[in-house]
């Protein structure tokens, strides 16, 4: 049996998204910047897509900017706030230690340019505390950026409350909502969000297309120069087919969110319940504040990379961390940030399921994972030492 259980890394393109994009690849392929009718047909499709995306998150169409994905949207949001803040003598940014690297690396780049960055500690449950954000705010703070839902452990952050705090203090608030868009209700007005990033391939649109929401009058700084596309804030001929597909996929995901969640939750909960029976295993992150489809666990005495390779032989696609760092031998920075020791973080497994998965596939995972863990432990000198008591168990 083949089981794709890495939906947090990417998803398949839905039929709705594919059907929506095909005409703009084969028939109406004009450049939307062209003045003739053939090009303006593509321009109309862009506007319709902008309206659809805006409606899905409670924004207005003029607040929607199309990008190449979540990483570009994160970069533009953070760099914009930093540049604008610097003009007013504000060069301090606040984020957390378990953000996606698109955020962390952008912040590191700004530090080299003379900005100060405060990375908040993340508690053991993987949830940021409002009081920690409040305590970090300074008179020269120009941005707070906190992810909506963590990409590895699936924990949801108090976005509405953090946004309200920032609004009260007059500080722009950005959230990386790549793992939340299409899977959780988002209303940028109710949640006090000034800027938000999303990526289409996380909710059944193609790779290479994303969105930056920026509240009206929120100044944006260009990070790609060239033409006047996206109201002069993002140069480059628009990926019309991808954008139309993104809008269709987001609309479909939002319309079916309740029924999708109702299908996914029992599968996720069964995974947690059954895999937790493996001795010396640990669930990572709060289950109270959690996205529907993400399961992240650690199994003591094994290496996550070996676990993935053996699961692959059994037809199961999984991850030991975010897709962007899965080729690294270092333990996940997310797991380290919630206080796990290196030895435990190395034995992590992320399973991320969606509405296209079935309970039969979940049962296959439940059958295979314990056997693979037991095998890896049987050939592990570390596990031998743990069992003999020459080194203590940490789980």
N, C-alpha and C positions, 0 to 999 in steps of 0.2 A: 504493500500500500504506500502511495506517495502522499505525504502530508506537508503542505506549506504552512508553517507556523512562524513566519517572520514578517508579519504584516506591518510591524513598526518600522521595518527597513524599507519596504516598498510593497505596493499592492498591484494586482492585475488591473488592466484597464477594463472598466465596465462596458457592457454593451451600449448603455446610454451615451457614455462618453465617446466611444468609437463611432457610433452612428452620427453623433453631432459633429465630429471633426472631419469625417470623410469628404463631405462636399467641399470643404475648404482646402483639401489636398488635391482633389481631382477636378473640380468644376469651378468653384468660385475662389480661385487662388490668387486673385489680384492683390497688389500692394495697397494697404489701406490708406497710405499717404497720397495715392494718385488721385487726380481730380476727376478722371473719367468715371462713368457709371460702374464699370467692372470693378474698379478699385473701391469705389464708395460702397459697393455691396459688402465688401470685407469690413469696411469701416462701420457699417451698420451692425454687423455681427459682433464687432468689438464692443459697441455701445450696449447691445443687448446683454452680452456676457457681463459687462461691468454692472449693469442694473441687477442682474441675477445674483452675482456675488454680494453686492451691497445689501440686497434684501435678506440674504441668508445670515448676515451678521449684524443687521440693524444699522447699517451705515447708509450714506448717500453715494450715488455713483461717482461723484467728483472726488470722493475720498479713497477710491480704489485705484491702485497702480499695479500693473502687471509686471512681473519680474521673471527671472529664469528659475526661481525656486525659493525655498525658505532661507538658504544661506545668504543669497543676495539681499533679500528683504531685511534680514537681521543686520547685515552690514550697513545698508543704507539708513535704517532707522537709528542705529547707534552712532554712526559717524555724523549724521545730521544733527542729532541732539548735542553731540560733543562740540561740533564746529559752531553751532549757534550759541551754545552756552559760553564758549570761550570768548566770543565777541562781547559778552556781558561780564567777563571776569569769573565765570563759573566753569571749573575744570575738574569736577568731582563726579564720578559715576558709581552707582550701586548695583550690584548683581549678586548672584549666588555661586557657590563653589561647584554646583552640579549642573550648570547650564550646558547646552550643546556647544561644541567647539566653535561653531560659527559665531557665537556670542563671545566665548572666552578668548578666542584668538584675536577678535576685533578689539576687545578691551586691552589685551596685551599690546597690540600695535599702538593703541592710543597712549598707553603708559610710556612707551618709548618716545612719544611726542610731547611728554610733559604733563599728561593728565594723571590724576590720582583715581585709583579704583579700589573700592571696598567690596570684597567678596564675602558675603554672609555665610556663616556656618549653617549647615543643614542638619536638622535633628535626626535622631535614629529612625524616626518614622518617615523620613523623606519629605517632610512638610516644613516650609519656611514659616517662621513666626512673625506676626505683624509687629510685635514690639521690637524685634531685631531690626526690621526695616526702619522703624521710627527712630531707633537709637543711632542708626548709621547716618541719618539725614543731617546735612550741614548747610550753612548759608550758601555755600558755593556748589551745592549738588545740582547738576544739570540734567540728570536722567536716572530713573530707576528702571531696570529691565529684569523681569523675573518670568521664567517660562510658565506656561499655563499648565502643562502636564509633562512630567519628566519622560524622556524618550527611552530610558532603560528600565526604570522600576515602576513607571506608570502612576506615580503619585500626583494628585491635583493640588495646586497651590491656591491660597485665598486671594484670588485675583481681584474680585470686587472690592474687598477690604483694602488691599494694597493700593488699588487705583483711587479709592476714596481718600486715603491718606495723602497720596501724591497730589490729588486735585486740591485738597485743602491747603497744602503747602506750596502750590503753584509750580510743581515739578512735573515735567513730562513723564509718562509711564508707558513703557513698551513691554509687550509680552510675545514671546516666541510660542505661537499656538499651533505649531506644525503637527504635534501629536493629538491636538484637541479638535481642530477644525474637521467637520464632517462626522465627528464621533460624540461630541458634547455640545449642548446648546451654548451659543455665544451671542451676546448682545453688547456691542462695544459701548453703547450709551449707558445702559444699566450697570455695566461693569467698570465704568470710568476708565476705559482704555483709550489712550491717545494714539498709539501705534501698535500694529499687530502684524505678525508674519505667518504665512501659511504656504504649504507646498502641495501641489496637486497630486503627486504620486503617492501620497499617504492616504488618499481617499478615492482611489480608482480612476484618477486622471493620468495622462502620460507623464513621464519624467521630463524635467526641463522647463516647467512652467509653475509659477507661484504668484503670490499676491502680497503686496504691502498695503495695509490700510493705514492711512494717516489722517487724523482728524482735521477737519477744515481749519485753515489758518495755521496748521502745524508746518513750519518751514522745513523743506527737504533740501539736502545738498546732493548734487549729482555725484555718483561714483562711476558712472559710465557717460562719457561725453560723445557727442556726434550730432544726431538729428534732434528734431523737436518732438519726438514721440512721447507719449504719456505726459502730455501737457508740459513738455520740456524738462521733465525730471528723470527720464530713463531712456537714453538714446538707443537706437537699434530698431530695425523693422520688426514689428510685432509678430509674435508666433501665433497667428490668427487661429489655426487649427487647434493648437494646444490650449489656447485661452478659451475657445468655445467648448472644448472637451472638459476643461477644468470647471467651467460654470455648470455644465450639464451634470458632471459627477458630484459637485458640491450640492446642487439642488436635489438630486436624487438621494444623496446621503442624509441631508437634513430632513427631507420628507419622510424617510423611512427610519429615522434615528431611533424612535421608540421601539419599533418591532425588531430592529437589528440588535439593540441593546438587550431586549428580552430574550433573544436567541443566544447571544454571546455569553451573557452572565452565567447561566447554568454550566456551560462548557468550561469557562474560566474557573468557577468555583469547584468544579469536579477535579480539575487539574491541581488546584491548591490542596484540596482535601486528600487526594490520593498520593500525590508526590510528597506531601508532608509526612507520610508514613515511613519514608526512607529514613533510617537512623542517621542522626547527626546532619540533618538538613535544616535550612532556614529560609523562611519567606522574607523577602526584602521589601520594605516600604509598607505604609499604612494601607490596610484593606478598607478602611472607612472612607478615605479620600483617594479614590483610585479609578482610573479609566477602565472601561468594561473589559478590554481584551488582552491586557498585558499581565504576564506571569513572570516574575523574576525570583529565582531561588538560588541558593548556594548549597553545594554538597561538599562536606569536608573531606579532605584526603585525595582529591582528584584535580586534574587540570581541565579547565573549560574547553580548551582547544581540542584535546583528545576526545572529550565528550561530544563535541560537535561533529568531529570526523566519523565517529562510530554511529552517531544518530543518522548522519547522512547515508551511511551504508544501509541503514534500515529504512531509508526513504523519508526521513524527517528533516525538514529545513528549519533550523533554529539559529540562535545567536548567543554569544556570551557577553554581549554589550551592544553599543550602538554600531550600526553598519559602518559608520565613518571611521571607526577605530578597531574593527573586528580583526584586522590584520596585524594588530599590535600584540606583543607578548606581555605588555604591562597590564596590571589589573585595572579595571574600570575606575576612572576618577569619580564616577557617581557613587560607586559602592564604597570607595575610600572616604568620600565626603560624608557618608552617613555613619562612619565609625567602624566599618568592617576592617579587620586586619588583613594584610596582604595575603596571608596563607588561605583565608576564607574567600576573599574576593576573587582569587584565581579560579575557584571552582564554581563559577556562576553559570547560570543558564537562563536565557530569556526566551520565552515562548509568547508570541503575540498573534492572537487569533482574530478572525473577522467573521462576517456574516456568511462568507462562502465556505467556512469550515463546517464539519458535521460532528455529531457525537461519536460516530464510528471512528473518526480520525482521532478524536480525543482519547478514546479507549485504546487505540494503537499506541499513542504516546505513553499512556499510563502503563501499558504492558512492556514497552521497550526501555524506558528510562531507568527503572529500577535495575533491570538486568545489566545495562551498560554501566551504571554506577558501580554495581557489585563487581563487575569484571575489572574495571579500572582500579578499584580499591584492592582487588586480589593481587595485582601486579605492582602496587605502589609501595615503595619502601617507607614513605611518609605514613601511609595508613597502617603499615605494620608497626611502626613506632608508636602510633596513637593507640592501637589496640593493645600493645604490650605495656603501655603506660610509661614508656621512656620519654614521651612528650605529651603534654596535656591536650585533651580535646578542647577546642574553642567554640564548638557548637554543641 
